[in-house]
Structures are given as C-alpha cells and as structure tokens.
Amino acid sequence: MAYKISDDCTACGTCVEECAVEAISENDGKYVIDPEICIDCGACAGVCPVEAPKPEE
C-alpha cells in the first residue's frame, strides 16, 4: 500500500531526497506521492519533521 502526504506537509522537501524510487513530486506548493511508483518503504515518513507521509488506508 502506497504512502500519502497529508495536509500537514510544510513543503520542506526533505522527503524528496529520501525517496529511492522518485515517487515524490511538488504540486501547487505541496508534495505528493505517486501511488503507482511508491514501493511502501516508509523512508519518507522516517525523515519528515511533521510526520506528513502516512500509509494509505
């Protein structure tokens, strides 16, 4: 199951560099995760200062 970035995102970009499969991109000042590319590794969640990336339910 892919991760999704919540509205808590502050657009710091920390998660982008951590994503091994380049599934994260910026969209209108916030970052989004492409669920087709995300491999559910959780690396983005581990580095986010506001815990915005979460597993989709």
JODA-V923291 format. One line per field, one symbol per residue. ss: DSSP state (a for helix, b for strand, c for the rest). psi: psi as a letter, one per 30 degrees, with the letter a starting at -180 (. if undefined). burial: + if it has 24 or more other ideal C-beta (glycine too) atoms within 12 Angstrom, else -. Layout:
ss = ???
psi = ???
burial = ???
This chain:
ss = ccbbbccccccccaaaaacccccbbbbccbbbbcccccccccaaaaacccccbbbcc
psi = kllkklffkghfgeeeffjfghfklkjhflklkjffekghfgeeeffkfgheklkk.
burial = -++++---+----+++-++---++-----++++----+----+++--+---+++---
